[in-house]
Amino acid sequence: MRMLRIAGALVLASLAACSTPPEVKQALAVKDHAYAENEQLMQQYRELVSHITTRHLQWYRYVQTRLKLDLALQWATTNPRVADVPDAAMAEDDAATLGPDVLTLINAIRLKSLPERKGPTGQPLFAAGAGDMSNLVQQLPDLIARVEQHVAGGAQVPQTVDLTAFDRYRNNVEALRRINGLIKQYLDIDVTLSRSDTQSLADALRAVRR
């Protein structure tokens, strides 16, 4: 009889223990919400970094286009020199900065009376001028296009930004949310008995004891 009372108590206790406390479910819901907010915040930060990088690239292209266009017009209209810099070295550096396509057009539109400029090994770089201002003005759109194309080609290197850290973080958070969801799903499967069912079991146990 004593063992029956103990067994009855254990049964009722185990049935009551099968219920997931509301606090636990609430904590899981709060944690899932925090995961979602964290993932959203990181995604926004990823987009911000990508946007800033794009802006930086656009500004880089604008500045480089202005600098190279100014340099191209300088060589097309004047015979530039810099103090303490050998003429041949300066011509070689500027020709490399402008690129072959831009250099070809510069040599075609250089104004008359401008002398030929050679590199350190005697290689011709900037041809002697034979053009006039009218032709130079007509060729300006082509010159600008070639400069922009040259700058765009050189700007491709910093265009790629490593965003894999943000992607790894998102994948980790998604994995945590899946785990959290599985736990919540498991705890939602309650076998909690209603008050009337519990009372019926208690009455049945008392009847057995009688």
C-alpha positions as CSV (number, residue, x, y, z in Angstrom):
1,M,0.0,0.0,0.0
2,R,2.8,2.3,0.8
3,M,4.5,1.5,-2.5
4,L,1.2,2.3,-4.3
5,R,1.1,5.7,-2.6
6,I,4.7,6.4,-3.7
7,A,4.0,5.2,-7.2
8,G,1.0,7.5,-7.4
9,A,3.0,10.5,-6.3
10,L,5.7,9.7,-8.8
11,V,3.2,9.5,-11.6
12,L,1.5,12.8,-10.8
13,A,4.9,14.4,-10.4
14,S,6.2,13.1,-13.7
15,L,3.0,14.3,-15.5
16,A,3.3,17.7,-14.0
17,A,7.0,17.8,-15.0
18,C,6.2,17.2,-18.6
19,S,4.9,20.7,-19.0
20,T,7.4,23.3,-20.3
21,P,7.3,26.3,-18.1
22,P,6.1,29.5,-19.9
23,E,9.3,31.3,-18.8
24,V,11.4,28.8,-20.8
25,K,9.3,29.3,-23.9
26,Q,9.5,33.0,-23.5
27,A,13.2,32.9,-23.1
28,L,13.6,30.9,-26.3
29,A,11.3,33.4,-28.2
30,V,13.4,36.3,-26.9
31,K,16.6,34.6,-27.9
32,D,15.3,33.9,-31.4
33,H,14.2,37.5,-31.7
34,A,17.7,38.7,-30.6
35,Y,19.2,36.4,-33.2
36,A,17.0,37.9,-35.9
37,E,17.8,41.4,-34.9
38,N,21.5,40.6,-34.8
39,E,21.4,39.1,-38.2
40,Q,19.5,42.1,-39.6
41,L,22.0,44.5,-38.0
42,M,25.0,42.7,-39.5
43,Q,23.3,42.6,-42.9
44,Q,22.8,46.4,-42.7
45,Y,26.4,46.9,-41.8
46,R,27.5,44.7,-44.7
47,E,25.4,46.8,-47.1
48,L,26.9,50.0,-45.6
49,V,30.4,48.7,-46.1
50,S,29.6,47.8,-49.7
51,H,28.0,51.2,-50.3
52,I,31.0,53.1,-48.8
53,T,33.4,51.0,-51.0
54,T,31.3,51.8,-54.1
55,R,31.4,55.5,-53.2
56,H,35.1,55.4,-52.6
57,L,35.6,53.8,-56.0
58,Q,33.5,56.4,-57.7
59,W,35.5,59.2,-56.0
60,Y,38.7,57.5,-56.9
61,R,37.7,57.3,-60.6
62,Y,36.7,61.0,-60.6
63,V,39.9,62.2,-59.1
64,Q,42.1,60.0,-61.3
65,T,40.2,61.0,-64.4
66,R,40.7,64.7,-63.6
67,L,44.4,64.2,-62.9
68,K,45.1,62.2,-66.0
69,L,43.0,64.4,-68.3
70,D,44.9,67.5,-67.0
71,L,48.2,65.6,-67.6
72,A,47.1,64.6,-71.1
73,L,46.1,68.2,-72.0
74,Q,49.4,69.5,-70.6
75,W,51.4,67.2,-72.9
76,A,49.1,68.0,-75.9
77,T,49.5,71.8,-75.5
78,T,52.9,72.4,-73.8
79,N,56.4,70.9,-73.3
80,P,56.2,70.3,-69.6
81,R,59.3,70.2,-67.4
82,V,59.9,69.8,-63.6
83,A,62.9,71.1,-61.8
84,D,65.4,68.5,-60.6
85,V,63.7,65.8,-62.7
86,P,65.4,64.6,-65.9
87,D,63.3,65.3,-69.0
88,A,63.6,61.6,-70.2
89,A,62.6,60.2,-66.8
90,M,59.6,62.6,-66.6
91,A,58.5,61.7,-70.1
92,E,58.7,58.0,-69.3
93,D,56.8,58.3,-66.1
94,D,54.0,60.4,-67.6
95,A,53.7,58.1,-70.6
96,A,53.3,55.1,-68.3
97,T,50.7,57.0,-66.2
98,L,48.6,57.9,-69.3
99,G,48.7,54.5,-71.0
100,P,49.3,53.6,-74.6
101,D,45.8,54.5,-75.9
102,V,45.8,58.0,-74.5
103,L,49.4,58.5,-75.5
104,T,48.6,57.6,-79.1
105,L,45.9,60.3,-79.3
106,I,48.1,62.9,-77.6
107,N,50.7,62.4,-80.2
108,A,48.1,62.9,-82.9
109,I,46.8,66.2,-81.5
110,R,50.0,67.8,-80.1
111,L,50.3,71.4,-81.1
112,K,52.8,72.6,-83.7
113,S,56.2,73.6,-82.5
114,L,56.2,71.2,-79.5
115,P,59.4,69.1,-79.6
116,E,59.7,65.4,-79.5
117,R,60.3,63.9,-76.0
118,K,62.2,60.6,-75.6
119,G,62.7,58.2,-72.7
120,P,65.9,57.3,-70.9
121,T,66.9,54.8,-73.5
122,G,66.2,57.1,-76.4
123,Q,62.8,55.6,-77.3
124,P,60.3,58.1,-78.7
125,L,57.4,58.7,-76.4
126,F,55.8,62.1,-77.1
127,A,55.9,62.9,-80.8
128,A,56.8,66.3,-82.2
129,G,53.7,68.5,-82.5
130,A,51.9,68.9,-85.8
131,G,48.4,69.7,-84.9
132,D,46.4,72.8,-84.3
133,M,43.9,74.0,-81.7
134,S,40.9,73.3,-83.9
135,N,41.8,69.7,-84.2
136,L,42.6,69.4,-80.5
137,V,39.1,70.7,-79.6
138,Q,37.4,68.3,-82.0
139,Q,39.3,65.3,-80.4
140,L,38.5,66.3,-76.8
141,P,35.5,63.9,-76.5
142,D,37.7,61.0,-77.7
143,L,40.5,62.0,-75.3
144,I,38.1,62.2,-72.4
145,A,36.7,58.8,-73.3
146,R,40.1,57.2,-73.5
147,V,41.2,58.7,-70.2
148,E,38.0,57.4,-68.5
149,Q,38.5,53.9,-70.0
150,H,42.1,53.9,-68.7
151,V,41.1,54.9,-65.2
152,A,38.2,52.4,-65.1
153,G,40.6,49.6,-66.1
154,G,43.0,50.6,-63.3
155,A,40.2,50.9,-60.7
156,Q,39.2,47.3,-61.0
157,V,41.7,46.1,-58.4
158,P,40.2,47.9,-55.4
159,Q,36.6,47.2,-56.6
160,T,36.5,43.8,-55.0
161,V,35.9,43.9,-51.2
162,D,36.1,40.9,-49.0
163,L,32.7,40.5,-47.4
164,T,33.0,36.9,-46.5
165,A,33.3,37.7,-42.8
166,F,29.7,39.1,-42.9
167,D,28.5,36.0,-44.8
168,R,30.1,33.6,-42.3
169,Y,28.5,35.6,-39.4
170,R,25.1,35.3,-41.1
171,N,25.5,31.6,-41.6
172,N,26.5,31.1,-38.0
173,V,23.5,33.1,-36.7
174,E,21.2,31.1,-39.0
175,A,22.6,27.9,-37.6
176,L,21.9,29.1,-34.1
177,R,18.4,30.1,-35.0
178,R,17.8,26.6,-36.5
179,I,19.0,25.0,-33.3
180,N,16.9,27.4,-31.2
181,G,13.9,26.5,-33.3
182,L,14.4,22.8,-32.9
183,I,14.6,23.2,-29.2
184,K,11.4,25.3,-29.2
185,Q,9.6,22.8,-31.4
186,Y,10.6,20.0,-29.1
187,L,9.4,21.9,-26.0
188,D,6.1,22.8,-27.7
189,I,5.2,19.1,-27.7
190,D,3.6,19.2,-24.3
191,V,2.0,16.2,-22.7
192,T,0.5,18.3,-20.0
193,L,-2.7,17.0,-18.6
194,S,-5.7,19.2,-18.0
195,R,-6.8,19.8,-14.4
196,S,-9.8,17.5,-14.9
197,D,-7.6,14.7,-16.2
198,T,-5.2,15.1,-13.3
199,Q,-8.1,15.0,-10.9
200,S,-9.5,11.9,-12.5
201,L,-6.1,10.1,-12.1
202,A,-5.9,11.2,-8.5
203,D,-9.4,9.9,-7.8
204,A,-8.5,6.6,-9.5
205,L,-5.4,6.2,-7.4
206,R,-7.4,6.9,-4.2
207,A,-10.0,4.3,-5.3
208,V,-7.3,1.8,-5.7
209,R,-5.9,2.6,-2.3
210,R,-9.4,2.0,-0.8
